[in-house]
C-alpha cells in the first residue's frame, strides 16, 4: 500500500492506494472519530461493494446507508436531499461521519452534504472509479450541478482520508476506464512532461488493466494534484490549471444533458480543443498537438465535438464558468507539453476558429 499526504495544516489527510484495502477496517477506524456513520453510494456500486464495506464497520457503529440513483443527471439538490433526509430521520448529530462509496458523482455529493449538514461534519472518500481515484476524491472540491452550469453549487471541504482500492477498477467498464485516463493524461499535460512521456509508452498496458502500472499512474496523478492543492487549496492561483479542458468540457456536458457524455470524455475533447487553440496562438507545435490527439485516441477517448454543440452554444455555456473574471472567459492553455497557463490573452477570432474546426456549427 502506498500512502500520500495532502498537506493543508490542520486539514491535512492521507491518501491510501493499494489492492484490497477497502476491507482494511483499521483505515476506517482511524478516521471515524465517533459512532455515527452514514454510507452514501449508488445502485451500481452498492451491488458490488456495499456489503463488503458494511462488514468492515464493527457493531460498535450506528450505521445508516443511502443508495442514490447512478448517473451525472442525478447530481442535483433534489437527489441530495435524500442524504439529509436519512441523517435527520436517524437523528444523527454533528459527530456523524459520512462515507462516500462510489465514483465522482457520489464523492462530490457526499462531500457537499458533509459540508452542509449541521454546518460541517467529517467525511471519508472511498472512490471506486479511476476518475474519482485520480481526481475528484482528492482536493476537497464538492458540488452539485445546476441545469445552467456544472458544479456551480458547492464548497471546498476536505475529507478525513481517501481510500483508493485499485481492485475496484476490475469491475469498471471500458468506457469508464477511458474516462478516468483523461484526467490522468491531464496531469502530464499541465506540469509533468516526464509523466506524459511515460503515459505514451504505457497506455496500451494501462488500457489492458495492468494492475501495477495503474497503481503507479494513480500514485503519480494523486501526487501531482496533492502538491498543487497544498499550494492553492481554494483555487486562487495555480490550482486553476487543474481545469485544463474543463471549460470546453463542462460546456459539452451541460449542453448535451448531464450523463450523455461522460466527464472524462468531455474533458478529453476539451483538452484537445485547448491544445488546438494553443497551436493557433503559436504556443504549441504541430507535433505536440498531434501527440495530444494520439494519446487520447490510444486511451479510447473521443476527439470530436457532438453535432448539437454549436459555436453560440459553446460561447453561452462557457460564459457560466468559475474562471470567468470581469466578463472575460479565461482558459487553461498550453505553452508546451507539461506547461499549462491560465490566460485571457487569446485572440477571440482564434477561439472561434477552434470551435468551428471541431465541427461546432
ZAKEDO-429906 format. One record per residue (C-alpha): x, y, z; residue in one letter. Coordinates in steps of 0.5 Angstrom, whole numbers, plus 500, padded with zeros to 3 digits. Example, Ala and Ser with C-alpha at 12.3 -4.5 7.8 and 13.67 -1.06 7.14 Angstrom:
<pts>
525491516a;527498514s;
</pts>
This chain:
<pts>
500500500x;502507498x;501513503x;501520500x;499526504x;495532503x;499538507x;494543509x;496545516x;490542521x;486540515x;492535512x;490528511x;493521508x;491518501x;492511501x;493507495x;493499494x;490493493x;484490497x;485496502x;477497502x;476492507x;482494512x;478496518x;484500521x;484505516x;477507517x;477506525x;483511525x;479517521x;472515524x;472519531x;465517534x;460512533x;455515528x;456513521x;452514514x;455511508x;453514501x;453510495x;449509489x;445503486x;451500482x;457501487x;452498492x;451492489x;459491488x;462494495x;457496500x;456489504x;464489504x;464496507x;459495512x;462488514x;469493516x;465497520x;464494527x;458493531x;460499535x;458504530x;451506529x;450506521x;445508516x;446508508x;444512503x;443509496x;442514490x;441513483x;447512479x;449518474x;451525473x;444527471x;442526479x;448530482x;443536484x;440539490x;433535490x;437528490x;442531495x;436532500x;436524501x;442524504x;440530509x;433526510x;437520512x;441524517x;435528520x;431521521x;437518524x;437524529x;445524527x;449529531x;455534529x;459528531x;457523525x;462521519x;459521512x;463516508x;463517500x;463510497x;463511489x;465515483x;466522483x;459524483x;458520490x;464523492x;462531490x;455530493x;457526500x;463532501x;458537500x;453534504x;458534510x;460541509x;453543510x;450538515x;450542522x;455547518x;460541517x;461534519x;467529518x;467525511x;471520508x;473518501x;473511498x;473512490x;471506486x;473509479x;479511476x;477518475x;475519482x;481516485x;486521481x;482527481x;475528484x;477525491x;483529492x;483536494x;476538497x;472540492x;465538493x;459540489x;452539485x;450541478x;445546476x;441546470x;445552468x;452550470x;456544472x;459544479x;456551481x;453550487x;459547492x;464548497x;471547499x;471542504x;477537506x;476529507x;479526513x;482521508x;482518502x;482510501x;483508493x;483501493x;485499486x;482492486x;475496485x;478498478x;477491476x;469492475x;470498472x;467498464x;472500459x;469507458x;469509465x;477507465x;478511459x;474517462x;479516468x;485516464x;483523461x;484526468x;491522468x;493525462x;491532464x;497532470x;502530465x;500536460x;499541466x;506540469x;509534469x;512532462x;516526464x;509523466x;506525460x;512521456x;511515461x;504515459x;505515452x;510509453x;505505458x;498507455x;497500452x;498497458x;494501462x;488500458x;490493459x;489494466x;496492468x;495493476x;502495478x;502501472x;495503474x;497504481x;503508479x;499512475x;494513481x;500515485x;503520481x;497523479x;495524486x;502527488x;501532482x;495534485x;496534492x;502538491x;498543487x;492543493x;497544498x;500551495x;493553493x;487550497x;482555494x;484556487x;486563487x;492561483x;496555481x;490550482x;486553477x;491550472x;488543474x;482545470x;485544463x;480542458x;474543463x;472550461x;470547454x;469540457x;463543462x;460546457x;459540453x;457536459x;452542460x;450543453x;449536452x;445534458x;449531464x;450524464x;450523456x;458525455x;462522461x;466528465x;473525462x;470524455x;468532455x;475534459x;479530453x;475533448x;476540452x;484539452x;485537445x;481544444x;485548449x;491545445x;489547438x;488554441x;495554444x;497552437x;494557433x;497562438x;504559436x;505556443x;504549442x;508546436x;504542431x;508535433x;506537440x;499538438x;499531435x;502528441x;496530445x;491528440x;494521439x;495520447x;487521447x;486516442x;491511445x;486512451x;480510447x;477517448x;473522444x;476527440x;471531436x;465535439x;458533439x;454536433x;449539437x;454544440x;454550436x;459556437x;454560440x;452555445x;459554447x;460561448x;454562452x;456556457x;463558457x;461564460x;458561466x;465558469x;468559475x;474562472x;471568468x;473574471x;470581469x;466578464x;472575461x;473568459x;480565462x;482559459x;488554461x;492553455x;499550454x;506553452x;508546451x;507539454x;508540461x;507547461x;500550462x;498557464x;491561466x;490566460x;485571458x;491573453x;488570447x;485572440x;477571440x;478570433x;482564434x;478561439x;472562434x;477558429x;478553434x;470552436x;469552428x;475547427x;471542431x;465542427x;461546432x;456549427x;
</pts>
